[in-house]
Amino acid sequence: MKLRVEVMADDIAEGKRGKSCECAIANALKRAGYSQPYVQPWGTSQYTPFIYLDFAINPTCRVDLPNEAASLACRWDEGDVIEPFTFEIEVPDTAVSK
């Protein structure tokens, strides 16, 4: 299933920079019904940017974070001002919501 994630101005304003469970994207995912999202926008040579939708409930359900969303999240973490944005992710059937 595809999920359209809308990161709104309130998500950005209330987000905490550098906090994977409290950042702007995590706030938007909480509004979408995921209780404890974990967002890792920084990629390395070993993995691409990713999201755990409900880390406490299902820590094996990892979803790739699109590059554009990851780039915005990284810029925001570094102190840049960003505007609201949207992106889509593919949510596996094993994901838990609400």
Residue pairs with C-beta under 8 A, 6 or more apart in sequence:
1 90
1 91
1 93
2 88
2 89
2 90
2 91
3 32
3 88
3 89
3 90
3 91
4 86
4 87
4 88
5 25
5 28
5 29
5 32
5 69
5 86
5 87
5 88
5 89
6 28
6 84
6 86
7 24
7 25
7 27
7 28
7 69
7 72
7 84
7 85
7 86
7 87
8 28
8 31
8 84
9 84
10 27
11 24
11 25
11 27
11 28
11 31
11 84
12 24
12 76
12 82
12 84
14 27
15 22
15 23
15 24
15 26
15 27
15 76
16 22
16 23
17 23
17 76
17 77
17 79
18 77
19 26
20 26
20 38
20 39
20 40
21 36
21 37
21 38
21 39
21 55
23 39
23 41
23 73
23 76
23 77
24 73
24 76
24 82
25 37
25 39
25 41
25 51
25 65
25 69
25 73
26 37
26 38
26 39
29 37
29 39
29 51
29 53
30 37
32 97
33 97
33 98
34 53
34 54
34 95
34 96
34 97
34 98
35 54
35 56
35 57
35 98
36 54
36 55
36 56
36 57
37 51
37 52
37 53
37 54
37 55
38 51
38 52
38 55
39 51
39 65
39 73
40 47
40 49
40 50
40 51
40 65
41 49
41 65
41 69
41 70
41 71
41 73
41 74
41 77
42 49
42 70
42 74
43 49
43 70
48 64
48 65
49 64
49 65
49 67
49 69
49 70
49 73
50 62
50 63
50 64
50 65
51 62
51 63
51 64
51 65
51 89
52 58
52 59
52 61
52 62
52 63
53 61
53 63
53 91
53 95
53 96
53 97
54 61
54 95
54 96
54 97
57 96
58 94
58 95
58 96
60 94
61 92
61 94
61 95
61 96
63 89
63 90
63 91
63 92
63 95
64 89
64 90
65 73
65 89
66 87
66 88
66 89
68 85
68 87
69 85
69 87
72 82
72 85
75 82
76 82
